[in-house]
Amino acid sequence: MLAITVAPGEGSSALVKEVPEPSRSDGAVLVRTIALGVCGTDREIVSGQYGNAPPGEARLILGHESLGSVESAPPDSGLQPGDLVVGIVRRPDPVPCIACAAGEWDMCRNGKYTERGIIGRHGYGSERFRIEPDFAVKLDPALGHLGVLLEPASILAKAWEQIALIGERAHKWSPRTVLVTGAGPIGLVAAMMGAQRGLDVHVFDRNATGVKPSLVHDLGASYHHGAIAETLERLAPDVIIECTGAPALIRDLWGRTAATGIICLTGVSDSGRALDVDVGWLNRTLVLDNQVIFGTVNANRRHYELAARALAHADRSWLERLITRRVPLEQWGEALEVRPGDVKVIIDFAG
């Protein structure tokens, strides 16, 4: 079968090649791949910045944003041929730590986890893959190829869950206004979930034109661009979900929520950029206004299931507009290109 593979740590080493059929040790459920989402992590792995192959192997099969159709599954798995499924990315460490043992492997404390298509395990970027029943999430068949959005949506389901948990520290905390920074797929799904919660949703992005403003407006949300300071001053949001990883923007958000406000960081920044920060003012503001800044990454099964429900309740035509390019497998390299107007790019395995 064909798979997208890379030699981790070696730039320009990615290629589509014939590989053996997936090993049963990967799981008892055999899945035919329909589509694969592409994100910045994939680009970093392909450029040689990140990633590890399975032990004893030189190459890694890429892909962590999966979508497939079950070909065969054990009778007691809860799955049957034709079911639409997405594979969970992370696997708990073998020790396991106390979090992994409780099924909260997204909060692993010793760092010995593995991740499909990223760290120590082959990904889902092959014509077929195998998976353990407990790590296959069944989707509403009406979603069709839009199910490829589940993995990124699971990150935001976790973010919203944590925001709610932190908010419980304040008596009857009831947020009204949320600001999402970045109108990529993560930011737009964050905004969608905010709208589903009945909040006053605002999205800030550097693009003044294109498809993103209309996507935001069609959620019933407000779109902003230009100077972030003016937007923050006007809104005083209860919640900020940061989805760009841009250091200068992150700095400008700190301390700018309403009292008892929460900032959730979902983007990953490159290191090495020093910025001036008035630490005294920031500390004073966070302390006196009881503000919280936290980071979140990855997701466990509960978050995938929450995300699946959110996608099932979303407007299908709106979700369809998030996928701005579908690239056939034989031209997979084009999916890694960042083009004007892109929101979500997927590799089409089903033709």
C-alpha positions in Angstrom: 0.0 0.0 0.0 1.1 3.6 -0.4 2.0 5.9 2.5 3.4 9.3 3.0 6.7 8.8 4.9 9.6 10.9 6.2 13.0 10.3 7.7 12.6 12.4 10.9 15.3 15.0 11.3 16.1 15.1 7.6 14.6 18.0 5.7 13.2 17.2 2.2 13.1 13.5 2.9 9.3 13.1 2.7 7.9 10.9 -0.1 5.0 8.6 -1.0 6.3 5.0 -1.1 5.1 1.4 -0.9 5.0 0.1 2.7 3.9 -3.2 4.2 0.3 -3.6 5.3 -0.3 -2.3 8.8 0.8 -4.7 11.6 -2.0 -6.2 13.7 0.1 -5.0 16.7 -1.2 -1.5 15.9 -4.7 -2.7 16.6 -7.5 -5.1 15.8 -9.5 -2.6 13.7 -8.6 -2.3 10.0 -9.5 1.1 8.5 -9.4 2.4 4.9 -8.2 6.0 4.9 -10.5 8.5 3.4 -8.7 11.8 4.1 -5.9 13.3 6.1 -5.7 16.8 7.5 -2.5 18.8 7.3 -1.3 21.3 9.9 1.8 23.1 11.1 3.1 20.1 13.0 3.2 18.1 9.7 5.2 20.9 8.0 7.7 21.0 10.9 8.2 17.2 10.7 8.7 17.3 6.9 11.2 20.2 7.3 13.2 18.1 9.8 12.4 20.1 12.9 10.5 17.5 14.8 9.3 13.9 15.0 10.5 10.4 15.8 10.2 7.1 13.9 9.0 3.9 15.7 11.9 2.1 17.5 14.2 0.3 15.1 12.8 2.0 12.0 14.3 4.8 9.9 11.1 6.3 8.5 7.9 7.5 10.0 4.4 7.4 8.3 3.0 10.9 8.6 -0.5 12.0 9.5 -2.3 12.6 12.8 -5.6 14.2 11.5 -7.3 11.1 10.3 -10.6 10.0 8.8 -11.4 6.5 7.6 -13.9 3.8 7.0 -13.8 0.6 9.0 -13.0 -2.5 6.9 -13.0 -5.1 9.7 -13.3 -5.0 13.4 -13.8 -7.5 16.3 -17.4 -8.3 17.1 -17.1 -6.9 20.6 -15.4 -3.6 19.5 -18.6 -1.6 19.0 -17.5 -1.0 15.4 -18.6 -2.6 12.1 -17.6 -2.4 8.5 -18.5 1.0 6.9 -18.4 3.0 10.2 -16.8 6.4 9.8 -13.9 6.7 12.4 -11.1 9.0 13.5 -8.0 7.8 15.3 -7.0 9.3 18.5 -3.4 10.6 18.3 -1.8 10.1 21.7 -1.1 6.8 23.4 -0.4 6.7 27.2 3.1 5.9 28.4 3.9 2.3 29.4 4.6 3.1 33.0 1.9 4.7 33.3 1.9 8.0 35.1 -1.1 8.7 37.3 -2.8 10.8 34.6 -2.3 8.2 31.8 -3.6 5.5 34.1 -6.8 7.5 34.5 -7.3 7.9 30.7 -6.1 11.5 30.9 -3.1 10.9 28.7 -3.3 14.4 27.3 -2.0 15.5 30.7 0.9 13.0 30.8 3.4 13.9 33.6 6.5 12.0 32.6 6.6 12.6 28.8 6.9 9.0 27.8 3.7 9.0 25.7 3.8 8.2 21.9 1.8 9.9 19.2 0.6 8.5 15.9 2.4 10.3 13.0 4.5 12.4 15.4 6.4 10.6 18.1 7.4 6.9 18.1 4.3 5.5 16.2 3.4 5.5 12.5 0.6 7.9 11.6 -2.5 7.6 9.6 -1.1 8.8 6.2 -1.4 5.4 4.5 -4.1 3.8 2.4 -5.0 1.6 5.3 -4.2 1.7 9.0 -4.9 -0.4 12.1 -6.0 1.0 15.4 -7.1 -0.2 18.8 -10.9 -0.1 19.4 -10.5 2.2 22.4 -8.7 4.7 20.3 -11.1 4.8 17.3 -13.9 7.4 17.6 -17.1 6.7 15.7 -18.7 9.6 13.9 -22.1 10.6 12.7 -22.1 9.2 9.1 -23.8 12.4 7.9 -20.5 14.3 8.5 -18.9 12.5 5.6 -15.4 13.9 4.8 -16.0 16.7 7.2 -15.1 14.2 10.0 -11.4 15.0 9.2 -12.0 18.2 11.3 -12.4 16.1 14.4 -8.8 16.0 15.6 -8.3 19.8 15.6 -11.8 20.2 17.0 -10.9 17.9 19.9 -8.2 20.4 21.0 -10.8 23.2 21.3 -13.2 20.9 23.1 -10.5 20.4 25.7 -9.8 24.1 25.8 -13.5 25.0 26.5 -13.7 22.2 29.1 -10.7 23.7 30.9 -12.0 27.2 30.7 -15.2 26.1 32.3 -13.3 24.3 35.1 -11.1 27.3 35.8 -14.1 29.6 35.8 -15.7 27.6 38.6 -13.2 29.2 41.0 -15.3 32.4 40.8 -18.8 32.4 42.3 -21.4 31.9 39.5 -18.8 32.9 36.8 -20.8 33.4 33.7 -18.7 34.7 30.7 -20.4 36.8 28.1 -17.7 37.8 25.6 -15.0 35.7 24.0 -12.2 36.9 21.8 -10.5 34.4 19.5 -7.2 35.5 18.0 -6.4 33.8 14.7 -9.0 32.7 12.0 -7.3 29.6 10.9 -9.1 26.2 11.4 -8.3 26.1 15.2 -9.5 29.7 15.7 -12.7 29.2 13.6 -13.6 26.0 15.4 -13.0 27.8 18.7 -15.4 30.5 17.6 -17.9 28.0 16.4 -17.9 26.3 19.9 -18.2 29.7 21.5 -21.3 30.5 19.4 -22.8 27.1 20.3 -22.5 28.2 23.9 -24.4 31.4 23.2 -21.5 33.7 23.8 -20.8 37.1 22.2 -18.0 35.9 19.9 -15.3 38.1 18.4 -12.4 36.9 16.1 -9.3 38.9 15.4 -7.1 38.1 12.4 -4.6 40.0 10.3 -6.5 39.3 7.1 -8.9 42.1 6.1 -10.4 40.2 3.1 -11.0 36.7 1.9 -13.1 33.9 3.1 -12.4 34.3 6.9 -14.5 37.4 7.6 -17.6 35.8 6.0 -17.0 32.6 7.9 -17.0 34.5 11.1 -20.0 36.7 10.3 -22.0 33.6 9.3 -21.5 32.3 12.9 -23.2 35.4 14.1 -19.8 36.6 15.4 -17.8 39.8 14.8 -14.6 40.0 12.8 -11.7 42.4 13.7 -8.4 43.2 12.1 -5.9 46.0 12.5 -4.7 47.1 16.0 -5.3 44.5 18.6 -5.0 47.1 21.4 -8.1 48.9 20.2 -10.1 45.7 20.0 -9.1 44.7 23.5 -9.9 48.1 25.0 -13.4 48.0 23.4 -14.3 44.4 24.3 -12.6 43.7 27.7 -13.3 40.0 27.0 -14.1 37.5 29.7 -12.3 34.8 27.7 -9.5 35.0 25.2 -8.5 31.9 23.1 -5.2 32.5 21.4 -4.7 30.4 18.3 -1.7 31.9 16.4 1.3 31.3 18.6 2.6 34.8 17.5 4.8 36.1 20.4 4.1 39.8 19.9 0.3 39.2 19.8 0.4 37.0 22.9 2.3 39.7 24.8 -0.3 42.2 23.9 -3.1 39.9 25.3 -1.6 39.4 28.7 -3.6 41.2 31.4 -6.2 42.5 29.0 -9.3 40.4 30.0 -12.1 41.5 32.3 -11.7 40.8 36.0 -11.5 37.1 36.7 -10.9 36.6 33.0 -9.1 33.6 31.4 -6.6 33.4 28.5 -6.2 30.0 26.9 -3.1 29.6 24.7 -3.4 26.9 22.0 -0.7 28.0 19.6 2.9 26.9 19.8 5.6 29.6 19.4 9.1 29.4 18.1 11.7 30.1 20.8 14.4 32.7 20.6 12.4 35.9 20.3 12.8 38.3 23.2 10.2 41.0 23.7 9.9 43.8 26.3 7.3 43.0 28.9 6.4 45.2 31.9 6.4 42.3 34.4 5.5 44.4 37.3 2.3 45.7 35.6 1.5 42.2 34.4 1.9 40.7 37.8 -0.1 43.4 39.5 -2.9 43.1 37.0 -3.1 39.3 37.2 -3.1 39.3 40.9 -5.5 42.2 41.6 -8.0 41.1 38.9 -7.7 37.3 39.6 -6.8 36.6 36.0 -5.6 33.3 34.6 -3.3 32.4 31.7 -2.9 28.7 30.8 -1.8 26.6 27.9 -3.4 23.5 26.5 -2.4 20.8 24.0 -3.6 17.4 22.8 -6.9 15.7 23.8 -8.2 12.5 25.4 -11.1 10.4 24.3 -13.6 12.5 26.2 -12.6 15.5 24.2 -12.9 13.7 20.9 -16.4 12.7 21.8 -17.3 16.3 22.8 -15.9 17.5 19.6 -17.8 14.9 17.6 -21.0 16.2 19.2 -20.1 19.8 18.4 -19.4 19.0 14.7 -22.7 17.0 14.5 -24.6 20.0 15.7 -22.7 22.5 13.4 -24.0 23.8 10.1 -22.7 21.4 7.4 -22.4 24.1 4.8 -20.3 26.2 7.1 -18.0 23.3 8.0 -17.6 22.6 4.3 -16.2 26.1 3.7 -13.4 25.5 6.2 -11.9 22.9 3.8 -10.5 25.2 1.2 -8.4 22.7 -0.7 -8.6 18.9 -1.3 -5.3 17.6 -2.7 -5.1 14.1 -4.2 -2.6 11.7 -2.7 -0.3 11.7 -5.8 0.1 15.5 -5.3 0.3 15.4 -1.5 3.2 17.8 -1.4 1.0 20.7 -2.5 -1.0 20.2 0.7 2.1 21.4 2.7 2.2 24.7 0.7 0.7 27.7 2.5 -1.4 29.6 -0.1 -3.5 32.7 0.1 -7.0 32.0 1.1 -6.2 28.6 2.8 -8.1 27.6 5.9 -8.0 23.9 6.1 -6.2 21.7 3.5 -6.7 18.0 3.4 -5.2 15.1 1.4 -7.8 13.0 -0.4 -7.1 9.3 -0.2 -10.5 8.3 -1.6 -10.2 9.9 -5.0 
